[in-house]
């Protein structure tokens, strides 16, 4: 493993996606232990998606994580989507996290809520009440974090918002990952945690393996810090730690 620093951001480059998952799971367990030293329970934010599977698989066998003291939030959900849909992020979380790890609570975004504005407020209120102390996230193929597509809003202090998805990158990524049969079948809007909400926890772990993320990683680490590459904001976050593998780091100059 190789360790580097870009701005305020610490970066670990692991040999493979599997190694990345194991390394991140070990660090996650240490972060949980640290956060629980002076608290009876904590809340965390977890990402969904194929790139998160090595971590989710590794965390199942990680000792020392007391999930009965952990409440879980997630990052986003398509507007109009019921959790029974195969592409629902709530369903992803319920099948891979709730059923397997049995956390104290899971707070899901209701994508099919009758009043979307009320759902944004409900989830914002939950986040403000529970104040997550750890966030485990990824970087999308277009540099997005959660569903904050370019140009991302770096200024808002809101915790949750409604966004229109980037057609050519964000929505196409969902097709390429096998979640939808075609671009036309991908919803055009979603509810997402904001950049501010993602970076607010004490510990932010960014897990980004795979060659398809290499261009976004290069832009985030070696390009300008700009809303045009949302993940570039990570270089201003001393509480964040980025985990790459040899594929996702392959375009970096150094």
Buried (B, 14 or more C-beta within 10 A) or exposed (E): EEEBEBBEBBBBBBEEBBBBBBBBBBBBBBBBEBBBEEEEBBBBBBBBBBBBBBBBBBBEEBEEBEBEBBBBBBBBBBBBBEBEBEBBBBBBBBEBBBEBBEBBEBBBBBBBBEEBEEBBEBBBEBBEEBEBBBBBBBBBBBBBBBBBBBEBBBEEEEBBBBBEBBEEBBBBBBBEBEBBEEEEEBBEBBBBBBBBBBBBBBBBBBBBBBEBBBBBBBBBBBBEBBBBBBBBBBBEBEBBBBBBBBBBBBBBEE
